[in-house]
Amino acid sequence: MQHIDAGSQPKAVQQFLLSLQLEPDGSIIELNGRQFHISALDSADLVSIQAGIDDLETGRTSPVEEVDARLREKYGFPPRT
């Protein structure tokens, strides 16, 4: 699956994407007969993210920058510059 970093898109595109009411199991956007699937995070990912936040708050984790880099790599997003 291709990952697209919407943060690099124009503000209007970002605002539109953030305004969508997505279903927990994903959604399909249709434009001119073409369908685009937006998948939701797996519930295991959500549990993992929450555990990471809990560890961060209690000081039992890596610096935020390291966690961010690992998540970006896992989900196919380019490194922050």
PyMOL Python script that loads the backbone (N, CA, C, O; Angstrom):
from pymol import cmd

cmd.read_pdbstr("""\
ATOM      1  N   MET A   1       0.846  -1.166   0.000  1.00  0.00           N
ATOM      2  CA  MET A   1       0.000   0.000   0.000  1.00  0.00           C
ATOM      3  C   MET A   1       0.897   1.236   0.000  1.00  0.00           C
ATOM      4  O   MET A   1       1.878   1.302   0.741  1.00  0.00           O
ATOM      5  N   GLN A   2       0.559   2.195  -0.821  1.00  0.00           N
ATOM      6  CA  GLN A   2       1.322   3.444  -0.890  1.00  0.00           C
ATOM      7  C   GLN A   2       0.897   4.368   0.241  1.00  0.00           C
ATOM      8  O   GLN A   2      -0.290   4.506   0.538  1.00  0.00           O
ATOM      9  N   HIS A   3       1.878   4.994   0.861  1.00  0.00           N
ATOM     10  CA  HIS A   3       1.604   5.978   1.917  1.00  0.00           C
ATOM     11  C   HIS A   3       1.871   7.363   1.338  1.00  0.00           C
ATOM     12  O   HIS A   3       2.901   7.593   0.705  1.00  0.00           O
ATOM     13  N   ILE A   4       0.943   8.272   1.559  1.00  0.00           N
ATOM     14  CA  ILE A   4       1.071   9.642   1.061  1.00  0.00           C
ATOM     15  C   ILE A   4       1.092  10.578   2.257  1.00  0.00           C
ATOM     16  O   ILE A   4       0.176  10.561   3.079  1.00  0.00           O
ATOM     17  N   ASP A   5       2.130  11.390   2.357  1.00  0.00           N
ATOM     18  CA  ASP A   5       2.250  12.350   3.453  1.00  0.00           C
ATOM     19  C   ASP A   5       1.406  13.576   3.117  1.00  0.00           C
ATOM     20  O   ASP A   5       1.828  14.434   2.342  1.00  0.00           O
ATOM     21  N   ALA A   6       0.210  13.654   3.705  1.00  0.00           N
ATOM     22  CA  ALA A   6      -0.689  14.766   3.416  1.00  0.00           C
ATOM     23  C   ALA A   6      -0.148  16.078   3.961  1.00  0.00           C
ATOM     24  O   ALA A   6      -0.601  17.147   3.553  1.00  0.00           O
ATOM     25  N   GLY A   7       0.810  16.015   4.872  1.00  0.00           N
ATOM     26  CA  GLY A   7       1.409  17.223   5.416  1.00  0.00           C
ATOM     27  C   GLY A   7       2.159  18.032   4.382  1.00  0.00           C
ATOM     28  O   GLY A   7       2.414  19.219   4.584  1.00  0.00           O
ATOM     29  N   SER A   8       2.517  17.397   3.270  1.00  0.00           N
ATOM     30  CA  SER A   8       3.230  18.115   2.217  1.00  0.00           C
ATOM     31  C   SER A   8       2.275  18.678   1.154  1.00  0.00           C
ATOM     32  O   SER A   8       2.715  19.278   0.173  1.00  0.00           O
ATOM     33  N   GLN A   9       0.987  18.484   1.355  1.00  0.00           N
ATOM     34  CA  GLN A   9      -0.021  18.976   0.414  1.00  0.00           C
ATOM     35  C   GLN A   9      -0.439  20.400   0.799  1.00  0.00           C
ATOM     36  O   GLN A   9      -0.177  20.843   1.918  1.00  0.00           O
ATOM     37  N   PRO A  10      -1.088  21.116  -0.126  1.00  0.00           N
ATOM     38  CA  PRO A  10      -1.561  22.473   0.186  1.00  0.00           C
ATOM     39  C   PRO A  10      -2.511  22.454   1.385  1.00  0.00           C
ATOM     40  O   PRO A  10      -3.166  21.448   1.662  1.00  0.00           O
ATOM     41  N   LYS A  11      -2.571  23.594   2.095  1.00  0.00           N
ATOM     42  CA  LYS A  11      -3.410  23.709   3.295  1.00  0.00           C
ATOM     43  C   LYS A  11      -4.865  23.337   3.021  1.00  0.00           C
ATOM     44  O   LYS A  11      -5.509  22.715   3.866  1.00  0.00           O
ATOM     45  N   ALA A  12      -5.389  23.707   1.859  1.00  0.00           N
ATOM     46  CA  ALA A  12      -6.787  23.400   1.529  1.00  0.00           C
ATOM     47  C   ALA A  12      -7.008  21.890   1.504  1.00  0.00           C
ATOM     48  O   ALA A  12      -8.045  21.409   1.962  1.00  0.00           O
ATOM     49  N   VAL A  13      -6.054  21.148   0.981  1.00  0.00           N
ATOM     50  CA  VAL A  13      -6.156  19.686   0.935  1.00  0.00           C
ATOM     51  C   VAL A  13      -6.094  19.135   2.357  1.00  0.00           C
ATOM     52  O   VAL A  13      -6.882  18.261   2.717  1.00  0.00           O
ATOM     53  N   GLN A  14      -5.167  19.636   3.163  1.00  0.00           N
ATOM     54  CA  GLN A  14      -5.045  19.177   4.546  1.00  0.00           C
ATOM     55  C   GLN A  14      -6.339  19.427   5.314  1.00  0.00           C
ATOM     56  O   GLN A  14      -6.817  18.552   6.035  1.00  0.00           O
ATOM     57  N   GLN A  15      -6.905  20.627   5.156  1.00  0.00           N
ATOM     58  CA  GLN A  15      -8.139  20.962   5.873  1.00  0.00           C
ATOM     59  C   GLN A  15      -9.291  20.064   5.431  1.00  0.00           C
ATOM     60  O   GLN A  15     -10.103  19.635   6.250  1.00  0.00           O
ATOM     61  N   PHE A  16      -9.355  19.782   4.124  1.00  0.00           N
ATOM     62  CA  PHE A  16     -10.405  18.895   3.632  1.00  0.00           C
ATOM     63  C   PHE A  16     -10.261  17.504   4.240  1.00  0.00           C
ATOM     64  O   PHE A  16     -11.240  16.935   4.721  1.00  0.00           O
ATOM     65  N   LEU A  17      -9.047  16.952   4.225  1.00  0.00           N
ATOM     66  CA  LEU A  17      -8.836  15.611   4.756  1.00  0.00           C
ATOM     67  C   LEU A  17      -9.168  15.542   6.248  1.00  0.00           C
ATOM     68  O   LEU A  17      -9.763  14.568   6.710  1.00  0.00           O
ATOM     69  N   LEU A  18      -8.786  16.570   6.992  1.00  0.00           N
ATOM     70  CA  LEU A  18      -9.073  16.582   8.416  1.00  0.00           C
ATOM     71  C   LEU A  18     -10.567  16.746   8.710  1.00  0.00           C
ATOM     72  O   LEU A  18     -11.028  16.390   9.795  1.00  0.00           O
ATOM     73  N   SER A  19     -11.319  17.278   7.754  1.00  0.00           N
ATOM     74  CA  SER A  19     -12.749  17.483   7.966  1.00  0.00           C
ATOM     75  C   SER A  19     -13.572  16.219   7.711  1.00  0.00           C
ATOM     76  O   SER A  19     -14.750  16.179   8.064  1.00  0.00           O
ATOM     77  N   LEU A  20     -12.986  15.198   7.111  1.00  0.00           N
ATOM     78  CA  LEU A  20     -13.731  13.981   6.778  1.00  0.00           C
ATOM     79  C   LEU A  20     -14.110  13.203   8.033  1.00  0.00           C
ATOM     80  O   LEU A  20     -13.331  13.106   8.982  1.00  0.00           O
ATOM     81  N   GLN A  21     -15.303  12.660   8.021  1.00  0.00           N
ATOM     82  CA  GLN A  21     -15.763  11.790   9.103  1.00  0.00           C
ATOM     83  C   GLN A  21     -15.488  10.347   8.664  1.00  0.00           C
ATOM     84  O   GLN A  21     -16.325   9.725   8.010  1.00  0.00           O
ATOM     85  N   LEU A  22     -14.324   9.822   9.022  1.00  0.00           N
ATOM     86  CA  LEU A  22     -13.921   8.497   8.577  1.00  0.00           C
ATOM     87  C   LEU A  22     -14.490   7.418   9.494  1.00  0.00           C
ATOM     88  O   LEU A  22     -14.609   7.611  10.704  1.00  0.00           O
ATOM     89  N   GLU A  23     -14.837   6.281   8.898  1.00  0.00           N
ATOM     90  CA  GLU A  23     -15.338   5.139   9.652  1.00  0.00           C
ATOM     91  C   GLU A  23     -14.164   4.413  10.310  1.00  0.00           C
ATOM     92  O   GLU A  23     -13.052   4.441   9.781  1.00  0.00           O
ATOM     93  N   PRO A  24     -14.389   3.767  11.447  1.00  0.00           N
ATOM     94  CA  PRO A  24     -13.301   3.062  12.140  1.00  0.00           C
ATOM     95  C   PRO A  24     -12.617   2.001  11.282  1.00  0.00           C
ATOM     96  O   PRO A  24     -11.422   1.752  11.445  1.00  0.00           O
ATOM     97  N   ASP A  25     -13.365   1.371  10.368  1.00  0.00           N
ATOM     98  CA  ASP A  25     -12.759   0.331   9.534  1.00  0.00           C
ATOM     99  C   ASP A  25     -12.282   0.864   8.187  1.00  0.00           C
ATOM    100  O   ASP A  25     -11.915   0.085   7.307  1.00  0.00           O
ATOM    101  N   GLY A  26     -12.285   2.186   8.018  1.00  0.00           N
ATOM    102  CA  GLY A  26     -11.811   2.801   6.782  1.00  0.00           C
ATOM    103  C   GLY A  26     -12.952   3.421   6.000  1.00  0.00           C
ATOM    104  O   GLY A  26     -14.122   3.209   6.319  1.00  0.00           O
ATOM    105  N   SER A  27     -12.611   4.180   4.983  1.00  0.00           N
ATOM    106  CA  SER A  27     -13.609   4.850   4.147  1.00  0.00           C
ATOM    107  C   SER A  27     -13.126   4.856   2.705  1.00  0.00           C
ATOM    108  O   SER A  27     -11.941   4.654   2.437  1.00  0.00           O
ATOM    109  N   ILE A  28     -14.048   5.088   1.783  1.00  0.00           N
ATOM    110  CA  ILE A  28     -13.714   5.210   0.368  1.00  0.00           C
ATOM    111  C   ILE A  28     -14.194   6.570  -0.102  1.00  0.00           C
ATOM    112  O   ILE A  28     -15.351   6.938   0.103  1.00  0.00           O
ATOM    113  N   ILE A  29     -13.297   7.315  -0.733  1.00  0.00           N
ATOM    114  CA  ILE A  29     -13.631   8.608  -1.325  1.00  0.00           C
ATOM    115  C   ILE A  29     -13.723   8.383  -2.830  1.00  0.00           C
ATOM    116  O   ILE A  29     -12.860   7.726  -3.413  1.00  0.00           O
ATOM    117  N   GLU A  30     -14.757   8.922  -3.457  1.00  0.00           N
ATOM    118  CA  GLU A  30     -14.908   8.766  -4.899  1.00  0.00           C
ATOM    119  C   GLU A  30     -14.842  10.130  -5.558  1.00  0.00           C
ATOM    120  O   GLU A  30     -15.468  11.084  -5.095  1.00  0.00           O
ATOM    121  N   LEU A  31     -14.078  10.222  -6.645  1.00  0.00           N
ATOM    122  CA  LEU A  31     -13.945  11.453  -7.399  1.00  0.00           C
ATOM    123  C   LEU A  31     -13.897  11.108  -8.877  1.00  0.00           C
ATOM    124  O   LEU A  31     -12.989  10.410  -9.328  1.00  0.00           O
ATOM    125  N   ASN A  32     -14.874  11.598  -9.632  1.00  0.00           N
ATOM    126  CA  ASN A  32     -14.944  11.339 -11.073  1.00  0.00           C
ATOM    127  C   ASN A  32     -14.839   9.855 -11.402  1.00  0.00           C
ATOM    128  O   ASN A  32     -14.156   9.466 -12.350  1.00  0.00           O
ATOM    129  N   GLY A  33     -15.523   9.030 -10.611  1.00  0.00           N
ATOM    130  CA  GLY A  33     -15.538   7.589 -10.862  1.00  0.00           C
ATOM    131  C   GLY A  33     -14.345   6.831 -10.310  1.00  0.00           C
ATOM    132  O   GLY A  33     -14.340   5.600 -10.319  1.00  0.00           O
ATOM    133  N   ARG A  34     -13.335   7.541  -9.830  1.00  0.00           N
ATOM    134  CA  ARG A  34     -12.167   6.871  -9.227  1.00  0.00           C
ATOM    135  C   ARG A  34     -12.386   6.766  -7.732  1.00  0.00           C
ATOM    136  O   ARG A  34     -12.862   7.704  -7.093  1.00  0.00           O
ATOM    137  N   GLN A  35     -12.034   5.614  -7.181  1.00  0.00           N
ATOM    138  CA  GLN A  35     -12.213   5.407  -5.747  1.00  0.00           C
ATOM    139  C   GLN A  35     -10.863   5.394  -5.046  1.00  0.00           C
ATOM    140  O   GLN A  35      -9.893   4.815  -5.535  1.00  0.00           O
ATOM    141  N   PHE A  36     -10.826   6.048  -3.886  1.00  0.00           N
ATOM    142  CA  PHE A  36      -9.628   6.123  -3.061  1.00  0.00           C
ATOM    143  C   PHE A  36      -9.989   5.576  -1.696  1.00  0.00           C
ATOM    144  O   PHE A  36     -10.931   6.049  -1.060  1.00  0.00           O
ATOM    145  N   HIS A  37      -9.251   4.588  -1.248  1.00  0.00           N
ATOM    146  CA  HIS A  37      -9.523   3.968   0.041  1.00  0.00           C
ATOM    147  C   HIS A  37      -8.650   4.606   1.107  1.00  0.00           C
ATOM    148  O   HIS A  37      -7.446   4.775   0.912  1.00  0.00           O
ATOM    149  N   ILE A  38      -9.256   4.959   2.232  1.00  0.00           N
ATOM    150  CA  ILE A  38      -8.523   5.465   3.379  1.00  0.00           C
ATOM    151  C   ILE A  38      -8.745   4.460   4.487  1.00  0.00           C
ATOM    152  O   ILE A  38      -9.865   4.294   4.970  1.00  0.00           O
ATOM    153  N   SER A  39      -7.683   3.790   4.888  1.00  0.00           N
ATOM    154  CA  SER A  39      -7.834   2.775   5.924  1.00  0.00           C
ATOM    155  C   SER A  39      -7.560   3.370   7.293  1.00  0.00           C
ATOM    156  O   SER A  39      -6.744   4.280   7.444  1.00  0.00           O
ATOM    157  N   ALA A  40      -8.241   2.849   8.264  1.00  0.00           N
ATOM    158  CA  ALA A  40      -8.066   3.294   9.644  1.00  0.00           C
ATOM    159  C   ALA A  40      -6.890   2.541  10.260  1.00  0.00           C
ATOM    160  O   ALA A  40      -6.464   1.506   9.745  1.00  0.00           O
ATOM    161  N   LEU A  41      -6.373   3.068  11.359  1.00  0.00           N
ATOM    162  CA  LEU A  41      -5.328   2.352  12.080  1.00  0.00           C
ATOM    163  C   LEU A  41      -5.886   1.063  12.657  1.00  0.00           C
ATOM    164  O   LEU A  41      -7.028   1.019  13.114  1.00  0.00           O
ATOM    165  N   ASP A  42      -5.092   0.041  12.632  1.00  0.00           N
ATOM    166  CA  ASP A  42      -5.434  -1.225  13.266  1.00  0.00           C
ATOM    167  C   ASP A  42      -5.575  -0.983  14.773  1.00  0.00           C
ATOM    168  O   ASP A  42      -4.818  -0.196  15.341  1.00  0.00           O
ATOM    169  N   SER A  43      -6.529  -1.645  15.420  1.00  0.00           N
ATOM    170  CA  SER A  43      -6.716  -1.441  16.857  1.00  0.00           C
ATOM    171  C   SER A  43      -5.464  -1.815  17.641  1.00  0.00           C
ATOM    172  O   SER A  43      -5.207  -1.237  18.697  1.00  0.00           O
ATOM    173  N   ALA A  44      -4.676  -2.776  17.141  1.00  0.00           N
ATOM    174  CA  ALA A  44      -3.412  -3.122  17.811  1.00  0.00           C
ATOM    175  C   ALA A  44      -2.449  -1.945  17.748  1.00  0.00           C
ATOM    176  O   ALA A  44      -1.699  -1.706  18.694  1.00  0.00           O
ATOM    177  N   ASP A  45      -2.465  -1.205  16.633  1.00  0.00           N
ATOM    178  CA  ASP A  45      -1.625  -0.015  16.522  1.00  0.00           C
ATOM    179  C   ASP A  45      -2.057   1.035  17.532  1.00  0.00           C
ATOM    180  O   ASP A  45      -1.215   1.689  18.148  1.00  0.00           O
ATOM    181  N   LEU A  46      -3.365   1.202  17.708  1.00  0.00           N
ATOM    182  CA  LEU A  46      -3.865   2.185  18.665  1.00  0.00           C
ATOM    183  C   LEU A  46      -3.432   1.824  20.084  1.00  0.00           C
ATOM    184  O   LEU A  46      -3.053   2.703  20.857  1.00  0.00           O
ATOM    185  N   VAL A  47      -3.487   0.539  20.430  1.00  0.00           N
ATOM    186  CA  VAL A  47      -3.045   0.092  21.755  1.00  0.00           C
ATOM    187  C   VAL A  47      -1.555   0.368  21.916  1.00  0.00           C
ATOM    188  O   VAL A  47      -1.109   0.818  22.972  1.00  0.00           O
ATOM    189  N   SER A  48      -0.787   0.094  20.859  1.00  0.00           N
ATOM    190  CA  SER A  48       0.659   0.322  20.900  1.00  0.00           C
ATOM    191  C   SER A  48       0.973   1.808  21.059  1.00  0.00           C
ATOM    192  O   SER A  48       1.863   2.175  21.825  1.00  0.00           O
ATOM    193  N   ILE A  49       0.251   2.655  20.345  1.00  0.00           N
ATOM    194  CA  ILE A  49       0.459   4.100  20.440  1.00  0.00           C
ATOM    195  C   ILE A  49       0.119   4.580  21.845  1.00  0.00           C
ATOM    196  O   ILE A  49       0.859   5.378  22.420  1.00  0.00           O
ATOM    197  N   GLN A  50      -0.996   4.102  22.407  1.00  0.00           N
ATOM    198  CA  GLN A  50      -1.375   4.513  23.757  1.00  0.00           C
ATOM    199  C   GLN A  50      -0.332   4.052  24.769  1.00  0.00           C
ATOM    200  O   GLN A  50       0.000   4.795  25.693  1.00  0.00           O
ATOM    201  N   ALA A  51       0.184   2.843  24.608  1.00  0.00           N
ATOM    202  CA  ALA A  51       1.221   2.344  25.519  1.00  0.00           C
ATOM    203  C   ALA A  51       2.461   3.227  25.424  1.00  0.00           C
ATOM    204  O   ALA A  51       3.103   3.522  26.432  1.00  0.00           O
ATOM    205  N   GLY A  52       2.793   3.648  24.195  1.00  0.00           N
ATOM    206  CA  GLY A  52       3.938   4.532  24.011  1.00  0.00           C
ATOM    207  C   GLY A  52       3.741   5.874  24.691  1.00  0.00           C
ATOM    208  O   GLY A  52       4.674   6.426  25.275  1.00  0.00           O
ATOM    209  N   ILE A  53       2.529   6.397  24.615  1.00  0.00           N
ATOM    210  CA  ILE A  53       2.218   7.668  25.275  1.00  0.00           C
ATOM    211  C   ILE A  53       2.325   7.498  26.789  1.00  0.00           C
ATOM    212  O   ILE A  53       2.881   8.353  27.478  1.00  0.00           O
ATOM    213  N   ASP A  54       1.789   6.388  27.303  1.00  0.00           N
ATOM    214  CA  ASP A  54       1.881   6.125  28.740  1.00  0.00           C
ATOM    215  C   ASP A  54       3.340   6.038  29.183  1.00  0.00           C
ATOM    216  O   ASP A  54       3.714   6.601  30.211  1.00  0.00           O
ATOM    217  N   ASP A  55       4.165   5.329  28.403  1.00  0.00           N
ATOM    218  CA  ASP A  55       5.591   5.212  28.735  1.00  0.00           C
ATOM    219  C   ASP A  55       6.271   6.568  28.696  1.00  0.00           C
ATOM    220  O   ASP A  55       7.104   6.875  29.549  1.00  0.00           O
ATOM    221  N   LEU A  56       5.918   7.380  27.707  1.00  0.00           N
ATOM    222  CA  LEU A  56       6.513   8.710  27.587  1.00  0.00           C
ATOM    223  C   LEU A  56       6.181   9.561  28.813  1.00  0.00           C
ATOM    224  O   LEU A  56       7.044  10.245  29.364  1.00  0.00           O
ATOM    225  N   GLU A  57       4.927   9.506  29.224  1.00  0.00           N
ATOM    226  CA  GLU A  57       4.495  10.317  30.363  1.00  0.00           C
ATOM    227  C   GLU A  57       5.158   9.883  31.672  1.00  0.00           C
ATOM    228  O   GLU A  57       5.322  10.697  32.581  1.00  0.00           O
ATOM    229  N   THR A  58       5.534   8.626  31.771  1.00  0.00           N
ATOM    230  CA  THR A  58       6.173   8.139  32.997  1.00  0.00           C
ATOM    231  C   THR A  58       7.685   8.082  32.880  1.00  0.00           C
ATOM    232  O   THR A  58       8.362   7.613  33.795  1.00  0.00           O
ATOM    233  N   GLY A  59       8.226   8.559  31.755  1.00  0.00           N
ATOM    234  CA  GLY A  59       9.674   8.613  31.585  1.00  0.00           C
ATOM    235  C   GLY A  59      10.328   7.277  31.279  1.00  0.00           C
ATOM    236  O   GLY A  59      11.528   7.119  31.503  1.00  0.00           O
ATOM    237  N   ARG A  60       9.565   6.308  30.770  1.00  0.00           N
ATOM    238  CA  ARG A  60      10.116   4.988  30.480  1.00  0.00           C
ATOM    239  C   ARG A  60      10.278   4.732  28.992  1.00  0.00           C
ATOM    240  O   ARG A  60      10.107   3.597  28.548  1.00  0.00           O
ATOM    241  N   THR A  61      10.598   5.738  28.222  1.00  0.00           N
ATOM    242  CA  THR A  61      10.680   5.534  26.782  1.00  0.00           C
ATOM    243  C   THR A  61      11.778   6.373  26.167  1.00  0.00           C
ATOM    244  O   THR A  61      12.423   7.177  26.840  1.00  0.00           O
ATOM    245  N   SER A  62      11.978   6.172  24.880  1.00  0.00           N
ATOM    246  CA  SER A  62      12.971   6.928  24.111  1.00  0.00           C
ATOM    247  C   SER A  62      12.477   8.354  23.909  1.00  0.00           C
ATOM    248  O   SER A  62      11.289   8.632  24.070  1.00  0.00           O
ATOM    249  N   PRO A  63      13.388   9.256  23.556  1.00  0.00           N
ATOM    250  CA  PRO A  63      12.947  10.620  23.228  1.00  0.00           C
ATOM    251  C   PRO A  63      11.913  10.601  22.096  1.00  0.00           C
ATOM    252  O   PRO A  63      11.917   9.710  21.247  1.00  0.00           O
ATOM    253  N   VAL A  64      11.045  11.589  22.104  1.00  0.00           N
ATOM    254  CA  VAL A  64       9.958  11.680  21.119  1.00  0.00           C
ATOM    255  C   VAL A  64      10.487  11.603  19.688  1.00  0.00           C
ATOM    256  O   VAL A  64       9.860  10.979  18.831  1.00  0.00           O
ATOM    257  N   GLU A  65      11.627  12.226  19.424  1.00  0.00           N
ATOM    258  CA  GLU A  65      12.177  12.234  18.062  1.00  0.00           C
ATOM    259  C   GLU A  65      12.491  10.818  17.586  1.00  0.00           C
ATOM    260  O   GLU A  65      12.278  10.499  16.416  1.00  0.00           O
ATOM    261  N   GLU A  66      12.994   9.964  18.481  1.00  0.00           N
ATOM    262  CA  GLU A  66      13.308   8.584  18.105  1.00  0.00           C
ATOM    263  C   GLU A  66      12.033   7.790  17.826  1.00  0.00           C
ATOM    264  O   GLU A  66      11.973   7.024  16.864  1.00  0.00           O
ATOM    265  N   VAL A  67      11.024   7.972  18.659  1.00  0.00           N
ATOM    266  CA  VAL A  67       9.753   7.281  18.461  1.00  0.00           C
ATOM    267  C   VAL A  67       9.122   7.740  17.154  1.00  0.00           C
ATOM    268  O   VAL A  67       8.627   6.923  16.378  1.00  0.00           O
ATOM    269  N   ASP A  68       9.138   9.045  16.911  1.00  0.00           N
ATOM    270  CA  ASP A  68       8.594   9.602  15.674  1.00  0.00           C
ATOM    271  C   ASP A  68       9.299   8.995  14.462  1.00  0.00           C
ATOM    272  O   ASP A  68       8.640   8.607  13.497  1.00  0.00           O
ATOM    273  N   ALA A  69      10.610   8.908  14.498  1.00  0.00           N
ATOM    274  CA  ALA A  69      11.375   8.362  13.375  1.00  0.00           C
ATOM    275  C   ALA A  69      11.010   6.902  13.123  1.00  0.00           C
ATOM    276  O   ALA A  69      10.871   6.487  11.972  1.00  0.00           O
ATOM    277  N   ARG A  70      10.853   6.118  14.199  1.00  0.00           N
ATOM    278  CA  ARG A  70      10.495   4.700  14.033  1.00  0.00           C
ATOM    279  C   ARG A  70       9.099   4.549  13.440  1.00  0.00           C
ATOM    280  O   ARG A  70       8.888   3.716  12.559  1.00  0.00           O
ATOM    281  N   LEU A  71       8.134   5.354  13.922  1.00  0.00           N
ATOM    282  CA  LEU A  71       6.766   5.269  13.383  1.00  0.00           C
ATOM    283  C   LEU A  71       6.725   5.698  11.922  1.00  0.00           C
ATOM    284  O   LEU A  71       6.044   5.072  11.109  1.00  0.00           O
ATOM    285  N   ARG A  72       7.451   6.767  11.583  1.00  0.00           N
ATOM    286  CA  ARG A  72       7.470   7.234  10.194  1.00  0.00           C
ATOM    287  C   ARG A  72       8.054   6.154   9.288  1.00  0.00           C
ATOM    288  O   ARG A  72       7.551   5.930   8.187  1.00  0.00           O
ATOM    289  N   GLU A  73       9.108   5.484   9.743  1.00  0.00           N
ATOM    290  CA  GLU A  73       9.718   4.413   8.943  1.00  0.00           C
ATOM    291  C   GLU A  73       8.758   3.234   8.803  1.00  0.00           C
ATOM    292  O   GLU A  73       8.614   2.678   7.714  1.00  0.00           O
ATOM    293  N   LYS A  74       8.099   2.847   9.900  1.00  0.00           N
ATOM    294  CA  LYS A  74       7.179   1.710   9.882  1.00  0.00           C
ATOM    295  C   LYS A  74       6.033   1.933   8.901  1.00  0.00           C
ATOM    296  O   LYS A  74       5.637   1.008   8.192  1.00  0.00           O
ATOM    297  N   TYR A  75       5.494   3.162   8.854  1.00  0.00           N
ATOM    298  CA  TYR A  75       4.334   3.431   8.024  1.00  0.00           C
ATOM    299  C   TYR A  75       4.682   4.032   6.662  1.00  0.00           C
ATOM    300  O   TYR A  75       3.792   4.455   5.925  1.00  0.00           O
ATOM    301  N   GLY A  76       5.963   4.071   6.329  1.00  0.00           N
ATOM    302  CA  GLY A  76       6.372   4.473   4.984  1.00  0.00           C
ATOM    303  C   GLY A  76       6.449   5.957   4.736  1.00  0.00           C
ATOM    304  O   GLY A  76       6.491   6.379   3.580  1.00  0.00           O
ATOM    305  N   PHE A  77       6.469   6.766   5.776  1.00  0.00           N
ATOM    306  CA  PHE A  77       6.598   8.206   5.586  1.00  0.00           C
ATOM    307  C   PHE A  77       8.076   8.575   5.559  1.00  0.00           C
ATOM    308  O   PHE A  77       8.881   7.931   6.232  1.00  0.00           O
ATOM    309  N   PRO A  78       8.446   9.598   4.795  1.00  0.00           N
ATOM    310  CA  PRO A  78       9.850  10.008   4.743  1.00  0.00           C
ATOM    311  C   PRO A  78      10.297  10.598   6.079  1.00  0.00           C
ATOM    312  O   PRO A  78       9.475  11.116   6.835  1.00  0.00           O
ATOM    313  N   PRO A  79      11.594  10.520   6.371  1.00  0.00           N
ATOM    314  CA  PRO A  79      12.105  11.120   7.610  1.00  0.00           C
ATOM    315  C   PRO A  79      11.857  12.622   7.641  1.00  0.00           C
ATOM    316  O   PRO A  79      11.798  13.272   6.597  1.00  0.00           O
ATOM    317  N   ARG A  80      11.713  13.162   8.832  1.00  0.00           N
ATOM    318  CA  ARG A  80      11.579  14.617   8.955  1.00  0.00           C
ATOM    319  C   ARG A  80      12.926  15.248   8.646  1.00  0.00           C
ATOM    320  O   ARG A  80      13.976  14.682   8.951  1.00  0.00           O
ATOM    321  N   THR A  81      12.883  16.425   8.039  1.00  0.00           N
ATOM    322  CA  THR A  81      14.124  17.120   7.721  1.00  0.00           C
ATOM    323  C   THR A  81      14.271  18.363   8.553  1.00  0.00           C
ATOM    324  O   THR A  81      15.262  19.081   8.422  1.00  0.00           O
TER     325      THR A  81
END
""", "prot")
cmd.dss("prot")
cmd.show_as("cartoon", "prot")
cmd.util.cbc("prot")
cmd.orient("prot")
